[in-house]
Amino acid sequence: MVRRDKEDSKLMSSGESITLTPSARLAHELQTKETQTRLADGSQTWETSAIMPLKVWLEGLQAEHFVTHKNALIGLSTAQAELIWQNIIAQDVYEGATGLAKLAHSAWQTIVEYQLTLPDQWPDLLMNEDQRAYQRWATSYIEYCQRHQLTDFPHFLDALPGYIQSGLIELPCDITLCGFDLELAPAYVAIFEQLRKQGVVVNQSSRDASDTKAKIALRTCLTIDEEISHAAQWAKAHIEAHPTHRVAIVTPQLNQLLPRIENLLRRVLDPPGLHLEPNAQAFWHISLGHPLAQRPLIADLLHLLNLKPHRINQADAGRLLRSPWLRGWSTEKEARHRLIMTLNDREPYWLDWQGLIKRARKVGCHEWAKGFDRWRQHRLKTSRKMACMDWSAEFQKELSAVGYGFGRSLDSVEYQTMQHWHRILESFSGLATTQIPGVIHMTRHSALAQLRNLCSQMLFREQDVGAPLTVMGVREAMGSDFDAIWLSQLDQESWPSSPQIDPFIPTSLQSTLPQARADGCLAIARCQLAGLMGTAPMLQGSYSVGDEAVKLQVTPLLSEVAHIEQVTPNAVVQRQHEESAPLERLPHDSGPPLQKEKMTKGGVGLLNDQAACPFKAFAIHRLHAKDIQPPKPGISKKDRGTMVHDILEYFWKETVDSSGLAELDDQALEDRIKHHTTEKISQYMIHHPQALSKHEQALEIQNIARKLVAWLNIERRRPPFVTQTLEESVNLSVSGLTLSGKPDRIDQLASGERLVIDYKTGQAAISKWNPTGRLRDGQLPVYALTLEPPPAGIGFAKIAKDGVSFDGLSASDLEIDGITSIQDHNRGDFKTIEGWGQLLKAWREQLDALADEYQAGHAAIDPIKPEVCQYCHLKAACRIKEKNDWVADNGEV
C-alpha cells in the first residue's frame, strides 16, 4: 500500500485528482472510508487518493512555488508572520504583545481573504483609535515585508490567481470540494475561478435533497451541563445497542466548554476511570485539543528549560523528581519520592544545586544526579545570546543531558506529543527568516518566551483510533457521515449566533463579511443546520431553557421537530449515581489495635491529632501519611521556631535566673540576644547556603532579636525564679501509652514550686485545654500530670508576630501577668472546675480516653471542628467532602 501524508507539502504533479476538505478531521474520515472500501474489495495494495484540507494544499503550493521558481521573495509561516506583527506592535504599545499580534494577523488575513480595502486607504473618519493604531501597524508590516523581500500566506493567496494564469503553478486535472457547505471567501473563489479558466475541473460534492429532510427529537434541559450529560447517556445507550454504529455529539461552543465537556463525559461514560481504575479502550474522542504547552510532557519540558543553574526552589525540585520522563525513573522512582519528603521536611525553600545533587546520590537517585550534574555543567557554559536556530540545538542538548524522554516508555499519546514538539522546534528555528534583530541575537529569556508562545498556540489532540463516539464543533461536523448524532445548544441565542465584528477593521468595511452581519449569520446558521441534518439518519437534539434572567427558546430555524421532551431537574445526576461504579462499604471505622511498643513516635502531638480527628491520628501516626507540601520562601515557621527555642536555651544557660537577667541593662540584653541570633543564623546558612540573601539574613536577625528582647523584658517583671531544666527529654506515660516529650523550660519559683513554660511562635490558646469533651492541646497538661510533684502552673510563652505575652493557668496566683489562677478563670467550660486538682483529674480522664482510643485503633472520620479539615492533607483519603456533599444532596443531617 502506497500512502502519502495528508500534511505533506509536496504538490501533486500535473494530471492528478485532488479532494479538498475544510478540515483535517474530514480529510482523515474520507481517507479511512477509502481504505475500508479497498479492503472490502479485497485489494492489498493501492495508491492512496490525494485527500487533504484546503489550507494544507495551498500551503503546499506556497512552499513549492518559492522553492521551484527562482524568486527573491521568502515565504513566511504563520508563526513567522505573527512574530513580525509582535515586533511592530511592541515598538508602538508595549513589550510582549503576543495576543495583539495574533489578533492583528487574523484581521490581516480577513482583509485579504474578503478582498477588503487595504488599511493604508482607510478614510480617517471611519476609524476609531484602535483602528488607527492597526493602520499604523499594517503599514509598517507591509513595508517591513517589502524591505526584506518577505511574503506571507495571505499575500500568496492574493497573488495565486496570477501565478496560475502565468503558468507558474502545476495544476491537477480535477479538484473535488467536499464538505464546503458554507460559501467560500472571495479570495478562494477567485482561485477556483482561475483554475477553471485554465481547464481544471472543479466539482463540489453535495448531498441529496432528501438527506436534509430529517426530523429531530428535542429535549429541554436546565443547563448546558445537563445537555451534555443527556447526550452522553444517549450515546452510551445507542452504542451499547448498536456496537458498530458511529455516533457524534455536536456543540457550537466546544472551544469554550471543552474542560466541562471532558469532565462530564468521564462522569457518564467512564465511572470506573473516575475511581482511578484503568480504561482499556477510549470510548470517545473530542476533535478539539488543548494547547500543546498544557500537555504534561511539554509542560515539564518547558519548565526544565526555564531552570537556573545556581539555585532551585523546593517546588521545582519536587517537580523534577516526580517527572516520569527523566532517565532512570523506573528504577529510582521510590528513592526520588523519599528524597522529596526529606527535602520538604528538612530543607528551606531555596536549595543549592550542588547540595541537591549530593543528596540525590546519597539516597540512591544516581541517574537523576548524574543527568542534572551534566546539565548544570553545560548550562554554566551557555552563551547569553544566540540565534534561534542555535537556541533550538542548545535546548535539545540540555534535554539530552538530563535524559528527558528516556524515563518510562512513552505511550501513544506521549509519542504523538513528542512529534509535535519537534515540529515546534522546526518552526522556532525558522523564525530567523523574519530577519528581526532581536531574533537573530536572542536572549535565553526571549527564546523561551517565543517557544512557549508557539506551544501555547498549537492545539494538540491525540489521533482518533476509532472511538465509537466523536464530540466536535459545528464546522468540523459539516460534510461528515454518522449513524446517529446529537445536536446541543439548539436555542435561539446560538442559532443564529451574534455577528462577530473585527475590532481592527472599520465597521462600514465589514458589510461584505457574512459573519459580521445579522443576515449573514442567519444564512450561515441555516446552511449549517441543513448540513448537520444530513449527517445522520437518526437525529437527537437539546437546548437549555436558561435562568430567570434570560429565558431561552428553541431556535426558530428548526421547522421540523418530531417532539419536545421535558426533562425533570436532577434526573441526570440521579442516573449517574445509580450507574456509577459500586463502592465498598466498610462495617466500621477501626484499624487493628496498637502493638505494645517501648516508645510510640509522635509525642503528645499524637494525642492532639486523635482529639482533632481520629482518622487523622491513625493516618499520620499509624500509616505514616505525611504531608509533602514544599516550604515557602525564607525561613520556615518550623525552623524559625526552632531558632527561637535554641537562642533562648543558650541565653538561659548563660544567664541562669531572674537575678542574672536583672543584672543586664537594655544595651547588654540587646547585644547578648543579637549575638546568639546572629550565631544561629550563621549556622543555618552553613547548612542552607541558598536559603537567604545577605539582606534577608539581616532582616531575620533584626526581627527575631527584637521579639526576644521584648519577651525578656516581660520576664524582667516576674517574681524571682531559677531555670531548673532547659529542653530536657522526658518519657510520658498515658494509660499505658509511652510517649516522648521535651518541656521547653521548667522554672523553680521563690516558693519552691515549679512552672512549666512552652515557647510558642505561632497560635496557642488555653481554650484548647477545655476540661470537657476532647482535649485539643494536651502537651502542657501531660507535663503537668507527669511531673512529681505536679507543677504550680503551666503556660505558653507567646513570642509571635502579633506580640509577646504569657498565657496559662495555675493552682494559685503566681503574680505573673497572663498566668491566671484556676479560681479566677471561671469562664466558659472552666466554670465547673473548683480547683487545680479537679482540673488535673479532668485532664487525666480526657488524655486516658484519647490514648485508649488510639491504642484500640479507633479511626473514625470525626473532626472536632470544621477548621480541622481546612488545612488537612488527608481529604483525598478520608473523602469527607464527598460525604458531606452527598448528605447535602439528600437533605440528611
Protein Blocks (a to p, Z undefined) as FASTA:
>chain_A
ZZddfklcbdcdehiacdddfbfklmmmmmmmmmmmmmmnopabdcddddddfklmmmmm
mmmmmmmpccfbdcddfklmmmmmmmmmmmmmmghilklmmmmmmmmmmmmmnopacfkl
pcfklpcfklmmmmmmmmmmmmmmmmnopacfklmmmmmmmmmmnopaccdfbdcdehil
bccdfklmmmmmmmmmnopacddddddfklmmcccdddddfblklmmmmmmmmmmmmmmm
mmmbccddddfklmmmmmmmmmmmmmmmmmmlmnopacfbafbdcfbdcdfklpmklmmm
mmmmmpcfkbccfklmmmmmmpmkbghklmmmmmmmmmmmmmmmmmcfbdcfklmmmmmm
mnopamlmmmmmmmmmmmmmpcfbdcfklmmmmmmmmmmmnopoiaccddfklmmmmmmm
mmmmmmmmmmmmnopaklmmccfklmmmmmmmmmmmpccddddehiabdcddfklmgopa
cfbdcdehiafklmccdddddfkbcfklmmmpmklpfklmmmmmmmmmmmmmmmpfbdcd
dddebjfklccdddfklmbcfbdcdddehklmmmmmmmmccddddfbdcdddddddfbdg
hijmlmmmmmmomklmmmmmmnopacfbdcdehjdfklmmmmmmmmmmmmmmmnopamlm
mmpcfklmmmmmmmmmmmmmmmmmmmmmmlpcfklmmmmmmmmmmmmmmmmmmmmmpccd
ddfbghiacdddeehiacddddfbacddfkopacdddddfbdcdfklmofghjdfblmlm
mmmmmpccddfbdcdddddfkbccdddddfbdehighiacfklmmghjllmpmbfklmmm
mmmmmmmmmmmmmmnopacdcdfbfklmmmpcklmmnommmmmmmmmmnopZZ
